[in-house]
Amino acid sequence: MIMIKNFVYITLLILAVSLSLLSCSSSDSHSLKVGVTAGPEQEIAEAAKAEAKERFGLEVKLITFNDYVMPNEALHNKDIDINAFQHLPYLETQSKQRGYDLIEVGKTFIYPITAYSKKIRALSELKKGGTVAIPNDPTNGARALLLLEKHGLISLDPNAGTSPRLLDIQENPLSLKILEIEAPQLPRVLDDKEVIIAIINNTFSAQAGLDYAQHGLFQEESDSPYVNLIVARKDNYDSEQVRQFVEAYQSERVAEKAKEIFGDSAIKGW
């Protein structure tokens, strides 16, 4: 009798554990770990998380990072399922350098780099030999040069792609003097009597309280290669959970949150 009771007890225990595991598996199958960077972009991701839960019942866990290296490393190592923090040129560079097999699954926002001036209100006022200040770091410097080219101020070597440098300038019809300056200093040089235009990224223009309506001349648009992305691995990019999160992120709820945080300094990329 004791042996029968033990057998029944063990059988019931195994069944309970199996059901528990099945339940966990079912729950886990409709969840997603998303890597984001700490700060304002995490707040936007929180809105996407809420949208995904409300619309699809998708459980999203946001994993925050304080640098731009670890989100791709964690994705590559399968510690997270997707991430949302980078633009395509950065993804391509990281993948090439580190051997990642990562793929874009959706676009989020572009945080535009913008040309500001306190001397002129239109490009038609820009005179020959004027000085233009751009960021001295490779990524934002390249963005600035591409922006100048788009507005007809310079022509670049097409072989430079999305990573041009000063030496890639092939035509400079106005003989502009282009100065590379530390990005945090760019808002200050707008007051320099020699600097006609400074091209400043969103982080430092926002900190300086620059108003595009008052001092902006032109800026990146939604077709920029520097629009931020949602990125997955090639082994999970077509999963239902990934598709649902992308849809949740590309929603009016998230767009409104971005506008609340960044105003007009966040442009929808989708």
Disulfide bonds with the S-S distance in Angstrom:
none
